Amino acid sequence: MKNKLLLTLLTAIGFAASFKAEATTFVDVSSLGTGVDVITGTGAVRSVNAAVISVNQRWTRDRVYILSANVIVKSGVTLVIEPGTLIRAERPSLKVDTGTEAPANPADPGAIVCARGGKIIANGTADAPIIFTSIDDPHVPGGYETIPPIENKGVAASAQVQNPERILRTGGVSTGTIGVATYTYSGGTLTADAFDYDLAFGGTESIHTLEGLWGGIVLCGKATVSKGYSTPTNTNARTELITEPTVNATTGAVSGAKGVEAVEGMAAFPTHAFGGGDDDTDNSGCLRFVEVRYGGFIVIKDKELNSFSNYGVGQNTVMEFLADWNNADDSFEFWGGAAGMRWAMSCFPGDDGLDTDQGYLGANQFYVQFHNNGINSSGTKSTRGSGVNIGDSVTENDGSESSNTTRPYSVYTLANATLVGRGYNAVAVDAVEPQCGPNYKDNGSVQMHNSIIMDSPNGGILVMDTQGTTVTTASEAGGSAINRFAVKRTEGGFDGAGKASDLTTADTGAAANTDGLYKNVWFYRCGLLDRTQAGVNGKYDTLAALNAAITADSAAAFTASDSNLFPNAIDRRERGASTAGVAVRANIQLVVDQIKSTENKNQFNLNPGLDIPYNHRISGIDLRVTGDAKDLTTSALPTYRNINADATFVGAVRDNMWMRNWTMADKAGLFKPEAVAIVPEVVVSANGSNQPVITFGGEVGKKYMVEVSTDNRTYSKITTVTAVDGNNTVTDTARTVGTGLLLYRVICL
């Protein structure tokens, strides 16, 4: 695959196919670390195309960094990435093609992996985001001049050629040896072919067809992972022995892990590529204003990477203002741990947007999920490849793989989320998976508040277990997600393993709520299409019938019954089911009653005021809510772990389209022009008592959160105010000027 450029697009915007530019300095990251030797399975040792960074490094915005293979940030090492830095990944040269993934047959998914005890500090800004993307993507600051002069590696199917010859772009001039340390390049001709990264919505729509071109970002921490415990009566998994993985020197097999999870697709690196432990406060660094594009390299079936993969990552890791675009698998996946996110957006994953496993306990707020870019602007199927998934559940939520009742349970928090499913079009009713909203299985659960679930054709929620469809009481469910939603625990504290909601204070008492909780969640345009599966009863048998009903009366057409919103069974292989395609139980009446209870204030078939087309996902989107959704009188958000309880609205956006200007979604034209980001001007001064006074220009009626940082890494809320005029002030009475570093920011909600 060669560097690409759509010639017609260049003509339209005034560029030529050949250009002269200032020389760009490229850095081959494989030259910045040492190689890795792995056991092959016969006792022999094989050198793997990877780089282990063993000393602290700083990647700077004046260079373009090329990931030519796996990059591992070793334990004890910190990698700092400056705001505005561009990291480009070559297509992996090694691909497992034998149906197994093991050290004997190592893959090169082309990921950047932060090992346990290592840190990545990628502290970008809205004006200078840090972008990880494919080697040939021109839609970045600096454009085509930042594309490397080399041919992108193809995937060697069986030869597993390492370090293939790099071919220069035609007519260019390089200084230095390409692939060794740093080199510069200028001039040359880009070659157009079928894989252009264009932004035109007619023609190929190729920005919507590309995916899985490299791996992604992987963080490994020391927080709790519930995998590996065989006794279902654990009272506190953290106190049990943590066993790290070992490699058999003869066979190369990885075994013996307990309380940790190995990174999918990275079995060749057991020393570095696993996460887990007993420190939920662990810190793997900071990811802020970071975007991942076209990732999710698939090693083999069920072994793939995500845009952001998190293994046992602790709650002191900062993750905010994150985005992805066209990942082949999930956008954000958490295996255990307690890391949380704020202001994160998933755009068009091949599988789930947010995937949680193995006792995940994080707290997340302001999250946007979009599924299905397989539809063009006229509502028909685009040219996206037949092998590309258009998305599964908006979130998938699992418990432990070892035993469904192993603790801690997966009890994570999701507040102010906007979850948009596949929508209603010709490819949204395929037979691959049920197209529901959030899916809970294997004893997984969530505490969801002030959120929107919409455009999920086969139901708004799917709470499953392995029992037959005739079971009607939660006591018969055993270790199932139904128990998490239908029964309030009488012991175990917040996580079932003896901890309070702060995850540090001991608490073995009754849980405050059921582990599965929906509160102030609005369901809209869900459950409107039928499916040839037991228990999935959509309102309409066909898309044509739905479209006709919308033409006649859209409000009535979008109103679904309980049987539409809550499927009572599903044909899907569940852990413990003997064969694929067996109908497993879903959404028993106790679950439906809990979700529909008046005390939880959930709303059904009520429009939160979003401007999102129901039949495609390409353009014209406005995520700002209106009416009652904008100012909830019943909001009851939790206050633990940086959740802002003042976000008294549903969805991820009240007034401020915070994903504008710095994301690929913005460049691709997903949003209405008038749906803009609001960036207030902020001035900090001192009053007569030497207390900081934060003055900002707010727009009347809009909510603003004022936060402070004393380390240029973590921010905490001072207050949230509703602007009354153009000159708003907040005094930080808890601090004084001159006593240490104080940084303030004001974010419109």
N, C-alpha and C positions, 0 to 999 in steps of 0.2 A: 504494500500500500504506500503510495507516494504522497508527498505534501499536496494539499488540494486547494483549489480556489475556483469558485464559480465565475467564469469569465464574464458572463452576462451581468452578474451582480457588480463586478468591478467596473464595467462600463457605465452602469447606472449611477454609481456613486463617484465616478470620476477618477478611478485608478486604472493603471494599465497592468497587463500581465507581467511585464518586466518592470522592475523599479530599482532605483538606487537609494539606499538609506544609510543612516549612520550605522557604523558597525555595532552589532549587538554582542555582548559578552555572554557566552553560554557556559554553564558549569555542569559537567557530567557527575552526578552525585555518587556514582559508583567509584569515582576516584577519591572520594572524601573519607572512605572507610576501608576496613579490611574485609577480606572474603570470608565465607562460611564453609566449613567442611561438615558433611553429614554422613551418617552410616547408611550404606546402600541397602542393607538387608542381607548381605552375605558376609558381613563383618568387615568389608572393605570400606574405604572412605572416599567420598566423591566431593569435589569442589562445586559449590552451587553459586550461580550468578547472583550474588547479593552483596550488600555492603553493610557492615556493622559500624556505626558511628560510636567510637569509644572515647572521644574527648568532646568537651563542650564546643558547639559551633553556632555561628550566626549567619543566616542566609539574608542577603541584602537585596533591596528592591532594584538596584542598578544592574543586576544580572538575572538571567533566566536559567532556572535549574531544571535539569533533565533527569527524570527518574528512568534509568535504563533497565532497572531490575528492582527487586525488593530492597528496601532501605530500612534498617533496624536501628532505633535509638536505644542504646544499651542502658541497663540499669545504672543509676548514678550519673547519667549524662543528661544535659539539658540542650535541646535544640531551640534556638530563638529564630523566629522568622519575622522579618520586618514587615510593617504595613505596606501594602502595595506590591509585595513580592509575587512573582508568577512562577508556578511549578508546573512543568509539562511532563507527561508520562508517555514513554514509548509503549506501543502495544507489546504485551508479553511475548517473549520468544520461546518460552517453554510452556507446554500445555500437556496435562496428563490425558492420555488417550486410551488407557487400559481399563477404565471403569473403576479404578481404585486410586486413592490419594494417600500416600504414605512416604516416609523418608526414603524407601527404596525407589520411589518414582517421584522425585520432588517437582513441584510446580513453581512457576515464576509468575504469580499473579500481578506483580508490579505494584505492590502496596508500600506505604510508609507505616511502619509498626513501631510504636513506643512501648518498649518492654516495661514490666513492673519495676518501679523504682526510677524510671526515666521520666523526662518531662518534655513536652512540646509547648513552647510559648509562642503562639501565633496570634498576636494581639493586633488585628487589623482595625480599620475604621471604615465608616460609610464612604468616605472620600477615597480611601485606599484599601479596598478589601484584598484579602489573600486568596488567590484563585489556584486551585488544583484542577487541571484539565488535560485533555488529550494533546498530543504533540502538535497537532495541526489546526487547532481551534483558533480562528482569527478574531473572535468576538471578545477581545480582552483589551485593556489599556495598552497602547502601543501597536495593536493590530498585527498586520502581516509581518512587520519587521521583527516581531518576537518569535516567529516560527523558526525552528532550527533548520539548518541547511541539509539535513540528512533524510534519507528515506525512512519512513516509519516501518519498523520491523513487522513482518507478517508472523503468523503463528505456525511454527514448525510442527506438523502433525505427529510425527514419530521420531524424526531424527534428533529432536531437542537440541538444535544447534545453539550454542551459547556464543555471545558476542559476534553476531554475524557482521560481515563487512558493511560499513556504512558508506552510502553513496551520496556524494555531494549533489546539491541542487544545481541545475544547469546554469552555467555562466556566472556563478558566484565566485567570490574571492574569500579565502579563509586565511587566518593567521594562527598558527599553532596546529597541533595534531588533534583531529576531531576525536573525542572520546577519552582524551587524556587531560586531566586537570581542567584548565579553562582555555577557551579559544574564542576568537571573534570571527564574525562572518558578515559580509555585506553583499548587496546586489543579488542577481540571480533571477530565475524564472520559476514560478510555481506552476504545477501541472494540474489542470482540471480533470476530474474523473467522476465516477458515480457517487462518491462519498463526499460531496461538498458540504461544508458547514455553513450553508446559506441561511438567510433570514427571510426568504421569500415564502409566503404561505401558499402560493400557487406552485405548480411544478412539482419538484421532488419533496418539498417540506422536509429536507434532510436533517435539520436540527432535531426533528422528532423521530428520526429513524436510527440514530446512532446511540449505542449503549455498550457497556461491557468492554470498553476499549483499554481499560487498565484496572487496577485494584481499587484502592480507596485509602482512607485514613483509619488506622487501628490503634486504639488506646488500650493498654493492659494495666490494671491497677491491683491493689491489695485489699479491696473491699470484699464483702461476703458474697460467695456464690454457693448456691445450695446443691450443686451437682455432686454426686458420688456418695451421698449418705444413704445407706440401705435401710436404716431403721426409721419407720414412719413416725415414731413417737418421740423424735428429738425435741427437747425443750429449748435448746439454743444451739444451732449449728455452729455458731462462732466459737464455742468452747471445745469443739471436737478437733481432733488432730487434722491439720492441713497437710496433705501429701502432694508434693509436686511431681509432675510427670517424669518418668525415666525412659531411657531408650535402651532396648536390648542390643548389646554389642554384636550379637550374631545375626539376629533377624531384622533389626532396625525398628521393631514394633514399639510403639509408645504405650505405656501402661502405668497403673498405680496411682493415677491422679484422684484426689479426693478434696472437695472444696475448691477446686479450680476448674476452669474451662479452657480447652485448647482452641486456638484461633482456627476457624474454618479455612481450609485450603492452604494451611501453613504447617502441615505436619513435619516438614523438613527442618523446622526450627524450634524444637521443644524447649530449648534453653531460654528462648526469648518470647515465644509466641503463645503465652497463656496468661490468664488473669485469675485473681481470686486471693482470698486470705481472710483476715479477721479485723481489718481496719477500715470501717465505713467512712472515716474522715480523710482517707488517703487523697493525695493530690497528684494528678498526672499532668498538670499544667493549665493552659488557658487557650481556648479556641474562641475567637471573637471576630465577627465579620469574615468568616471563612466559607468559601463555596467550593463544592466538588461537582464536577461535570463529567458525564459519560463514563462513570465508573462501574464497579460491580462485576469484575472479571469472573466468569464461571469456570471453575476448575473441572468439576464433574457435577452430575446431578446432585443437588442438595449440598454442594460444597462450593460456596461462592462468597464473594466479599460484598460489603455494603458501602455506601458513601461514607458513613460514619459507623464503625463497629466498636463497641465498648464492652470490654471483658473485665468485670469486677472493678469498675472505675469508681473512685470514692467521691463523696459529696463536696469536697473542697476543690475539685476540678471545675474550672469555669468553662461553661459552654453556652454562648449566647450569640444571637445574630448569625445563625448558620443556615445554609441553603444547599440544595443539591438540584441536579438537572439530569433526567434520563439515566438513572442508575438501573442496572440490569436486575438487581434483587431489591432489597429493602433500602430505604433511605437512612433510617436511624435504627440500629438494633442494640439492645442492652442485654447482656448475659449477666444477671445478678448486679451487685453493686448498688450505689446510692447516688450516682451522678444525676444532676438535673439539667434541664435546658430552659432557656427563656428566649423568646423571639427566634423560632426555628421554622423553616419551611421546606416541605418535601414536594417536589414537582415530578410527577409521572414516573414513579418506580415501576419496575416490572412485577414486583410482588407487593409487599405491604409497605406503608409509609413508616410507621412506628411499630417495631417488633420488640416484645419484652419476654425474657425467659429467666429461669433459674433463680427466682427470688429477688427480682428487681424491685427496688424501694425508692426510686428517684422521685423528685418533685419537679414538675414541668409546667410552664405557663406561657401563653401566647404562641400557639403552635398552629400552623396552616398545613393542610394536606390536600393535594390535588391528585386525582387518578385520571388516567385515560387521555393520552394525547394521540390515540390512534384514529382520531376523527378530525377531518379537515374543517375549514370554516363554513362549508356548506352542509355539514352534518353527515357526510359519508366517509367511508373508510379511507384513510390515507395510505401512502405507500410504505408505511412501516412494515418491516419484514414479518413474514408469517411465523417465524420462530420467536417473536417478541411478545411477551405477555403485556396486556394492557392494565395490569394491576389486579390485586386480589382484595382482601379486606383492607379497610382504611387503617386499622391497627390489628395486630395479632398479639395475643397475650397468653403466655404459657407459664406453668409452674416448673417444678423440677422434673428432669428426665428420669432421675433414678427412682424416685417414689413420689407420687403426686402429693403425699402428705408430709414430705420433708419440709423442714422449716429452716430459715424464714420463708414465709409465703411470698409470692409476688403480689405486693400491695403497693402499687405506685400511684402517684397523684398526677392528674392531667386537668389543668384549669385553663379556661379561656382558649379553647381549641376550636378551629373551624375545619371540619372533616368533610371533604367533598368526594363522593364516590364516583363510580364510572359514568353515571348519567344514563340517559335513555337514547340509544341509537343502535344501529345494526350490529355492532360488534360487542355490545355491552351485555348480551344475553347468551354468550357462548356456554359450552359445557365443561369448561376447565375447572372452575371453582364457584362456590356460591358467592354472589356479589352482594354481600351484606356490609353493614357498617363495621364497628369493632367486633372482633371474634375472640371469645374467651374459651380456653380449653386447658386440660391438665392442671386444674386448680389455680389457674391464673385469675387475676382480678384487677380492678382499678377503682380509684376514688375520683370520679369525673365531676367537675363543677363548671357552671356557666359556659357551656359549650354548645356547638351546633353540629348535628349529624344530618347530612342531606345527600340526595341523589344516589342512594344505595338501592338498586332495583329490587333485590330479593330480601329486603328487611333492614330494619334500623339497628339491630343488635343480634348477636348469635352467641348464647351462653350454652356450652356443650358439655357432655360427659360421655362415658363409654357404655353406660347402661342402656337397656332396651327402651323403647319408646313408651312402654306401658307404666313405667315407674312414675309415681305422682308426688312423692314426698321427698324433701331434702335429706331426711335421715337415711334414705335408701341410696343416696348418691355416692357415698364413700368419698374418695379423694377426687372431687370434681369441681369444676368452676361453678357449678350450680350451688354447691355448698357455700362458696364464698359470697354469693349474692343473696341467698335465701336464709342463711343462718348467721346470727350474731354470735361471735365467739365469747365464751365466758372466762377465758384465760389467754395468756400469751402476749398481752399488750398490743401495740400497734402492728407489729410484724409477725405475731404468733411465736416469736422466739425470745420474748422477754425484754423487748426494748420499747420505749415510748416513741412518739412521733419525731422527736429530734434524733433518734437512732443512737443516742449515747446514754440517756438516762434509763435505768432499769425500770421495767414495768411488766409485771406478770399478771395483771388484772384483766378485766373484761375490756374488749375493744370498744372504742367510742361509737363505732358504726359497724354495719356489716362491711366486710372487706371489699365487696363489690358494691359501689354506691354511685348512683346517678342523681345529681342535684342541680336544678335549674339548667337542664339540658333540653335543647329544642330539636325535635325531629321534624324534618321537612322534606317532602318529595321522596319518601322512602317506601319500599314495598309495593311498587306499582306494576311490576311485571311478574307474571307467573313463570314457573320453572318445572320441568318434567322431573321432579324429585319429590320424594315423600316429605310432607310438612312445609314445603315452600309454596305458599298460596298467594301469588301476587294479585293485585286488584284487576289487572287486565291480562288476557291470554296472549295478546300480541302487541307489538309496538304500534302497528297500524291502529288498533283499537284505542290505545292510549293517546296517540296523536289526534285521533278524531274527537275524543272526549275533551282534550285540551282546547281544540278549536271551538267546541260548543260551550264549555264553561271551565276555564282553567282552575278556578278555586275548587270546584267540586271534583275535578279530575285528579287533583293533587291530594285529596283527602283519603287516607288509608285507614283500614280497620285494624284492631289488635292482631287479628290473624295474619294480616299483611305485614305488619311491623315486626312481629315476633314469631318467626318460624318455629314450629314445635318439633321438628326433626330434620335431619339433613343426611344425604348420602355422602359420606366423606370418611376416609380412613382416620380414625382417632387412635391415639396411643392406647393399646390394650384391645382394640378391635382385631378380630382374627383375620379378616380379609378387607381389601379395599372395596368401597362401594356399599358397605353395610350402613343402614340407617341408624344413626346415633341420636339420642335424645337431645333436644335443645329447648330452652326457654319454657320450663315448666311453669305452671300457673303461679307458684310462689314467687318466682323471679319476676314475672310480669306484674304481679300485685305490688312487689317492692318498688319496682321502677315507676309504677303508676300511682303510688301512694301520694295523697295530697300534701303530706309534709315535705316531700322532696321537690315539689313545685316544677316538675318537668312538663314540657309543653309538646303537644302532638299535632302535626299538620298545621303548624302556625309558621308563617313566613317571617323570618327575622329581618327582612328588608334587603337581603343581599341581591346584587345584580349579577347573576351567573346563569348563562344559558343552560337549559336542562338537557340539550342534545349534543353539545360539543364542548371542548375544553381549550380552544385556541386563543380566543381574544374576547375583549369586551367585559372584563371581570372587575367588579367593585366589591371589596370585602367589608366595607363600612356598614354596620348595622343601623337600623332606624327604629323609631317608635319605642314600644315597650322593651325591645331587646337592647336598646341603648342605655336605659337607666332602670335596672332591676330594683324593685323595692324589696325583693325577697332574697337577695344575695347573701350567702353565708359561707364565704371562702375561708379555708383554713389559713393560719398565719405561720405555719412552720416552714423552715428551710427556704426562705426568700420568696415565698408566695406573697404577692401583693393583694391583701384582702380588700383594697379599695377599688379593684377592677370590677366594679358593679355593673357589668354588661356581659352579654353572651358573645362568644366567638373571640377570635384573636385580634380583632381590630374594631375600635370604636370610632376614632376620628383620623388616625394616622396610619397611612399605608407604609409601614416601616420597611417593607421589602422592596420598595421602589429605589431606583438609581444604582444599586450595587449588585443586583442579581441577574442571572441569565433570563429568568422569567420576565423581568422588566425589558431587557433587550429584545426578547422575542415577541413583545407586544401583547402579553396576556392581559394587561390591565387597561381600564379606561383612562384616557389622558387626564381627566379631571380628578381621578382618584390618586392624590399625590401624597408624598411624604411631607411631614411637617417637622421642620428643624428650627426650633426657636433660638434666638440669640441670647446668650447667657453672659452675665457679668457678675463677678464675685468681688465683694468689698468687705469692710469690717465696720461694725457699729462702735458706739462709745464704750461698750464693754468688751471690745476686741473679739466679738463673736462674728463668724462669717455670715454675710447677708447675700443671698443668691437672688439676683434680679433677672427676669426673663420676659421676653415679649410673647405673651400668650394670646391665642385667639379666643374670644369670648365664648364661654360655654363648653370649651374642650377641656378634657382632663389631662393633667401633667403630673408625672411622677418625678420627684426630686431625690437624687441619690448621691451618696458620698463614698469615696474610696480613700483609704490611707496607705495603699500599697500599689496603686496603678494596676490592679488586677481584679480584685473583688469589689463590687459595689453593693451597698445596702441602702434601703429606703429610709429617707427622713420623713417625708410626708407625700401625700397626693392631694393636689388642689384642682379645683375647677376655675379656670381663668375667668376673671370678671372684667378685665380691661386689658389694654396693651402693655401694661407695666406691672407685672406681678412680682411680689417679693416673698421670700421665705427666709427666716432666720434659723440658723443651726445653733440652738441654745446648748447643745451637748458638747460643743467644741470651741476652741479659741484659736485664733490665728497665731502662728509662730511656734506652736507646740509640736509640729511634725507635718508630714506631707498631707495635704488635703486637696482632693480633686472632686469636683462636682459635675454632675450632668443632669440635664432635664430632658425627659423623654415624654413626648405626647403619646397618650394611649389611644 
